Amino acid sequence: MNDQASFALRGRNPDVLTCIANLSNDEVFTPPDFAKRMLDTLGDAWAAQNGGQSLWANSTVRFLDPCTKSGVFLREIAIRLIAGLEAEIPDLQTRVNHILTKQLFGIGITRLTALLARRSLYCSKFATGEHSVAKSFSSEDGNIWFERTEHSWRNGRCVHCGAGQETMDRGSDRETHAYAFIHTDEIKSRIAGMFGDAMQFDVIIGNPPYQLSSDGGTRDVPIYQYFVEQAKKLQPRFLSMVIPARWMASGLGLSEFRQAMLSDSQIKELVDYPAASEVFPGVEIKAGVCYFLWDAEHQGLCDVTTYRNGEAIGPTQRDLSEYDVFVRDARAVSILHKVVTKEHKSINTILARDKEFGWTSNFDDFHKIKNEGDIPLHYIRTMKRGIGYISRDKINKSSHLVEKWKVLVPQAYNGGDMIPHPILGKSIIAPSPSVCTQSFLFFYVNSEDEAKSVQSYYATRLFRFLVSVRKITQHATHSTYAWVPMQTWDRIWTDEALYEKYGITPEEQAYIESQVRPMVLDAGDDD
């Protein structure tokens, strides 16, 4: 192979992989520059573990992308190996054949992406094609494996990924989205079947699919965690994946995965992007994304770096297991240490649970004109707050809270990714008696003066800051308020009084105020 042919794998301008559109927000193509950043992190970690030796000059290392889409990781690894192995394997064609047949392996997530990955890596959609830069394959698939895989249905759900049968059982003419890497209980045997031998991979790297619609599109089921778990079962030396960051504090069915990640002392690096657009331009992924580097030989603290508006905060060495959720910004930890103690009583002891009165956000069995004996019912519809009325005999749940004075707070509030951020929507004082739909949570007390005191506390920056370190999406659930301590409800609270009570330094105050906007004490009409 001459230098002119030497690539197709390099020197193309523009890079076609920067131009292709994403399949969906669930299957997002990795930008080449971001893939390079992940590979830089990997290369540095390899050198640190191997006396400064270059990963890209090692002809024995095997790489697997178990969820390849564009083939960008495999392509970028090939480019580095082609340069790094020149001294060991001087002939270019021999070197390329060795790298592509012995070192690089991928599993396509769909037939289309398998073809695209082969095109990126081999410069041909078939490894044996006329224009393929690989000259030693006997199979047109090369080392990019794909075969149609079916879900395993039980009681209307896939036992491997949780997909809903009604949504995803779509016939033989459409993609199943039953990803082969996670649709098996014996991943090592499955890999051997794919590649014809019991394979040991030194490095597993990729960007897995994020979620699947489970029941007609009304709820999405995360699946990226299964790729991480399966990859660990293959016992690589290094594992690196870019995944949604929602696992850090929330996410449907992610509690066990979150605890496994936070307690895993082999996670050497964690790089966090609260705004996903900094990684995937034009793609909205609530709570952002992150990538991690898992190192089989590492035991200890994790180097955490957070990127906001292109600025890196860190790396800071962190104990990921310090709390039950991950505190994304290390600058918040010193404040938590001062405010949150084992003895503190949380304000969520006077906070109602989700759907406290049993009515969902779209409940509409109420009337607009008050009849004698009716109870005011607060709701939010189409982002507007309103009050309806309902007869007392229709209140069948939590009737003991009807007579309480309430500080109603919206259960969901977005407000965008810009900081400083409001964190929470404005509160409303609801006199006794009153009820509400699921659109609101509420704090309940015994008098108007106490309600005003709670409302003043809610409006402080410190209160909302303590919520923010647990609130990773637009939803503020009961547990989101766990780190906000109770106060006495005999005064109007201010940040100045709270800063003094908890010994918050001027530097910490400035940080809080850089993150949280002031809140004016009025009800407002919009969510």
PEMODA-V369012 format. One record per residue. N is the residue number from 0. OMEGA is omega in radians with two decimals (999 if undefined). Layout:
BEGIN
<<N & OMEGA> <N & OMEGA>>
END
This chain:
BEGIN
<<0 & 3.14> <1 & -3.08> <2 & 3.13> <3 & -3.14> <4 & -2.96> <5 & 2.32> <6 & 1.36> <7 & 3.11> <8 & 3.14> <9 & 2.98> <10 & 3.13> <11 & -3.09> <12 & 0.01> <13 & 3.07> <14 & -3.07> <15 & -3.09> <16 & 3.01> <17 & -2.99> <18 & -3.04> <19 & -3.13> <20 & 3.11> <21 & 3.06> <22 & -3.13> <23 & 3.04> <24 & 3.13> <25 & -3.11> <26 & -2.96> <27 & 3.09> <28 & 3.14> <29 & 3.08> <30 & -3.12> <31 & -3.12> <32 & 3.13> <33 & 3.06> <34 & 3.11> <35 & 3.13> <36 & 3.10> <37 & 3.12> <38 & 3.04> <39 & 3.11> <40 & 3.12> <41 & -3.12> <42 & 3.11> <43 & -3.14> <44 & 3.10> <45 & 3.14> <46 & 3.14> <47 & -3.12> <48 & -3.01> <49 & 3.03> <50 & 3.10> <51 & 3.14> <52 & -3.12> <53 & 3.03> <54 & -3.00> <55 & 3.07> <56 & -3.11> <57 & -3.05> <58 & -3.11> <59 & -3.07> <60 & 3.08> <61 & -3.12> <62 & 3.06> <63 & 2.88> <64 & -3.03> <65 & -3.08> <66 & -3.02> <67 & 3.12> <68 & 3.13> <69 & -3.07> <70 & -3.01> <71 & -3.14> <72 & -3.12> <73 & 3.12> <74 & -3.11> <75 & 3.06> <76 & 3.13> <77 & 3.14> <78 & -3.12> <79 & 3.14> <80 & 3.13> <81 & 3.08> <82 & -3.02> <83 & -3.08> <84 & -3.08> <85 & -3.12> <86 & -3.11> <87 & -3.11> <88 & -3.00> <89 & -3.10> <90 & -3.02> <91 & -3.11> <92 & 3.10> <93 & -3.13> <94 & -3.14> <95 & 3.12> <96 & -3.14> <97 & -3.09> <98 & -3.02> <99 & -3.11> <100 & -3.02> <101 & -2.97> <102 & -3.00> <103 & -3.08> <104 & 3.12> <105 & 3.07> <106 & 3.14> <107 & 3.13> <108 & 3.03> <109 & 3.10> <110 & -3.14> <111 & -3.10> <112 & 3.06> <113 & 3.09> <114 & -3.14> <115 & 3.13> <116 & 3.10> <117 & 3.12> <118 & 3.14> <119 & -3.02> <120 & -3.05> <121 & -3.05> <122 & 3.11> <123 & 3.14> <124 & 3.02> <125 & -3.10> <126 & 3.14> <127 & -3.08> <128 & -3.09> <129 & -3.06> <130 & 3.14> <131 & 3.08> <132 & 3.06> <133 & -3.06> <134 & -3.05> <135 & -3.13> <136 & 3.02> <137 & 3.13> <138 & -3.14> <139 & 3.09> <140 & -3.03> <141 & 3.09> <142 & 3.03> <143 & -3.01> <144 & 2.91> <145 & 2.93> <146 & 3.12> <147 & 3.14> <148 & -3.12> <149 & 3.00> <150 & 3.06> <151 & -3.01> <152 & 3.01> <153 & -3.12> <154 & 3.04> <155 & -3.14> <156 & 3.01> <157 & -3.08> <158 & -3.10> <159 & -3.03> <160 & 3.11> <161 & 3.12> <162 & 3.12> <163 & -3.11> <164 & -3.11> <165 & -3.10> <166 & -2.94> <167 & 3.08> <168 & -2.85> <169 & 3.09> <170 & -3.02> <171 & -3.08> <172 & -3.13> <173 & 3.11> <174 & 3.13> <175 & -2.99> <176 & 2.97> <177 & -2.98> <178 & -2.96> <179 & -3.05> <180 & -3.09> <181 & -3.14> <182 & 3.09> <183 & 3.05> <184 & -3.11> <185 & -3.00> <186 & -3.14> <187 & 3.09> <188 & 3.13> <189 & 3.12> <190 & 3.11> <191 & 3.09> <192 & -3.14> <193 & -2.96> <194 & 2.99> <195 & -3.13> <196 & 3.02> <197 & -3.00> <198 & 2.98> <199 & -3.12> <200 & 3.09> <201 & -3.08> <202 & 2.98> <203 & -3.07> <204 & 3.12> <205 & 3.12> <206 & -3.00> <207 & 2.94> <208 & -2.99> <209 & -3.04> <210 & 3.06> <211 & 3.01> <212 & -3.04> <213 & -3.06> <214 & 3.08> <215 & 3.08> <216 & -3.13> <217 & 3.13> <218 & 3.12> <219 & -3.11> <220 & 3.10> <221 & 3.12> <222 & -3.07> <223 & -3.12> <224 & -3.14> <225 & 3.09> <226 & 3.11> <227 & -3.11> <228 & 3.12> <229 & -3.13> <230 & 3.12> <231 & 3.13> <232 & 3.11> <233 & 3.04> <234 & 3.06> <235 & 3.00> <236 & 3.11> <237 & 3.07> <238 & 3.10> <239 & 3.11> <240 & 3.01> <241 & -3.04> <242 & 3.02> <243 & -3.09> <244 & -3.08> <245 & -3.13> <246 & -3.03> <247 & -3.09> <248 & -3.09> <249 & 3.08> <250 & -3.11> <251 & 3.06> <252 & -3.05> <253 & -3.07> <254 & -3.12> <255 & 3.11> <256 & 3.13> <257 & -3.12> <258 & 3.09> <259 & 3.13> <260 & -3.09> <261 & -3.12> <262 & -3.08> <263 & -3.11> <264 & 3.10> <265 & 3.03> <266 & -3.03> <267 & -3.12> <268 & 3.06> <269 & -3.11> <270 & -2.91> <271 & 3.09> <272 & 3.14> <273 & 3.05> <274 & -3.07> <275 & -3.12> <276 & 3.08> <277 & 3.10> <278 & -3.08> <279 & -3.10> <280 & 3.09> <281 & -3.13> <282 & 3.09> <283 & 3.05> <284 & -3.06> <285 & 3.13> <286 & 3.06> <287 & -3.12> <288 & 3.08> <289 & 2.88> <290 & -3.11> <291 & 3.02> <292 & 3.11> <293 & -3.05> <294 & -3.06> <295 & -3.09> <296 & -3.10> <297 & 3.01> <298 & 3.11> <299 & -3.08> <300 & -3.10> <301 & 3.04> <302 & -3.07> <303 & 3.07> <304 & 3.10> <305 & 3.10> <306 & 3.04> <307 & -3.14> <308 & 3.10> <309 & -3.12> <310 & 3.13> <311 & 3.02> <312 & -3.07> <313 & 0.16> <314 & 3.09> <315 & 3.11> <316 & -3.05> <317 & 2.94> <318 & -3.06> <319 & -3.06> <320 & -3.05> <321 & -3.13> <322 & -3.12> <323 & 2.98> <324 & -3.13> <325 & 3.07> <326 & -2.92> <327 & -3.07> <328 & -3.09> <329 & -3.11> <330 & 3.14> <331 & -2.97> <332 & -3.12> <333 & 3.11> <334 & 3.09> <335 & -3.14> <336 & -3.13> <337 & -3.00> <338 & -3.04> <339 & 3.07> <340 & -3.13> <341 & -3.08> <342 & -3.00> <343 & 3.06> <344 & -3.04> <345 & 3.08> <346 & 3.13> <347 & 3.00> <348 & 3.03> <349 & 3.13> <350 & 3.14> <351 & 3.07> <352 & 3.06> <353 & 3.11> <354 & -3.03> <355 & -3.13> <356 & 3.04> <357 & -3.04> <358 & 3.09> <359 & -3.10> <360 & -3.13> <361 & 3.09> <362 & -3.13> <363 & -3.13> <364 & 3.09> <365 & -3.14> <366 & -3.03> <367 & -3.13> <368 & -3.06> <369 & 2.98> <370 & -3.13> <371 & 3.11> <372 & -3.14> <373 & 3.10> <374 & 3.06> <375 & 3.12> <376 & -3.12> <377 & -3.10> <378 & 2.99> <379 & 3.09> <380 & -3.11> <381 & 3.07> <382 & 3.07> <383 & 3.12> <384 & 3.13> <385 & 3.10> <386 & 3.00> <387 & -3.11> <388 & -3.10> <389 & -3.12> <390 & -3.06> <391 & -3.07> <392 & 3.06> <393 & 3.11> <394 & -3.03> <395 & -3.11> <396 & 3.08> <397 & -3.12> <398 & 3.14> <399 & -3.14> <400 & -3.08> <401 & -3.04> <402 & 3.14> <403 & 2.89> <404 & -3.01> <405 & 2.91> <406 & -3.10> <407 & 3.13> <408 & -3.11> <409 & -3.11> <410 & 3.14> <411 & 3.07> <412 & -3.10> <413 & 3.09> <414 & 3.08> <415 & -3.07> <416 & -3.06> <417 & 3.04> <418 & 0.01> <419 & -2.98> <420 & 3.10> <421 & -3.12> <422 & -3.08> <423 & 3.04> <424 & -3.09> <425 & -3.08> <426 & 3.06> <427 & 2.99> <428 & 3.12> <429 & -3.13> <430 & 3.03> <431 & -0.10> <432 & 3.10> <433 & 3.07> <434 & -3.14> <435 & 3.04> <436 & 3.13> <437 & -3.14> <438 & -3.12> <439 & 2.70> <440 & 3.09> <441 & 2.97> <442 & -3.08> <443 & -3.12> <444 & -2.96> <445 & -3.05> <446 & 3.12> <447 & -3.14> <448 & 3.10> <449 & 3.11> <450 & 3.11> <451 & 3.11> <452 & 3.11> <453 & -3.12> <454 & 3.12> <455 & 3.11> <456 & 3.13> <457 & -3.08> <458 & -3.12> <459 & 3.10> <460 & -3.12> <461 & 3.10> <462 & -3.05> <463 & 3.03> <464 & 3.14> <465 & 3.02> <466 & -3.02> <467 & -3.09> <468 & 3.02> <469 & -3.07> <470 & -3.03> <471 & 3.09> <472 & -3.14> <473 & -3.07> <474 & 3.05> <475 & -3.11> <476 & 3.13> <477 & -3.09> <478 & 3.13> <479 & -3.10> <480 & -2.98> <481 & -3.08> <482 & 3.08> <483 & -3.08> <484 & 3.04> <485 & 3.02> <486 & 2.98> <487 & -3.02> <488 & -3.11> <489 & -3.08> <490 & 2.99> <491 & -3.05> <492 & 3.07> <493 & 3.08> <494 & -3.12> <495 & 3.14> <496 & -3.14> <497 & 3.10> <498 & 3.13> <499 & -3.11> <500 & -3.03> <501 & 3.07> <502 & 3.13> <503 & -3.06> <504 & 3.07> <505 & 3.11> <506 & 3.12> <507 & 3.07> <508 & -3.14> <509 & 3.12> <510 & 3.11> <511 & -3.07> <512 & 3.04> <513 & -3.09> <514 & -2.96> <515 & 3.11> <516 & 2.98> <517 & 3.07> <518 & 3.12> <519 & -3.11> <520 & 2.93> <521 & -2.97> <522 & -3.06> <523 & -3.10> <524 & -3.04> <525 & -3.13> <526 & 999>>
END
